[in-house]
């Protein structure tokens, strides 16, 4: 007798795992202090600059940045105009070290609550960042989510790494 896991995997097309919420793990080192990276995750003006993946714009409707505070925003596909709204709650904020928040999409086809944890640590060259996104809805391929985050983090680097003196 085969295990249920094997049966589920055997019924999937080659190369695909059974549908279940995904967990995304990312790691990046930024040439910027933890304070700057932390601020970029929480300040609405910064978030609109780096958070949407390539080809999307972002509108932050509100952000009450405190434990228990909520936020709401939407990514818009620049090419098609399709809007993807979501919001959530800040669960943990440790200045310059840890951010944990929950995300929920408005779209009923993307059910459930995702939880994102961001860990920041000062290192010799700047900030070591580890990010985990848990509970990504089944309808979003983990590979697509991973690529989207990679694009966003590239844009985050362009925001936080430059040292531009005030004139």
Secondary structure by P-SEA (a helix, b strand, c coil): cccaaaaaaaacccccccccbbbbbbbbcccccaaaaaaaaccaaaaaaccccccbbbbbccccccccbbbbbccccccccbbbbbccccccccccccccbbbbbcccccbbbbbbbbbbbbccccbbbbbbbccccccccaaaaaaaaaaaaaaaaaccccccccc
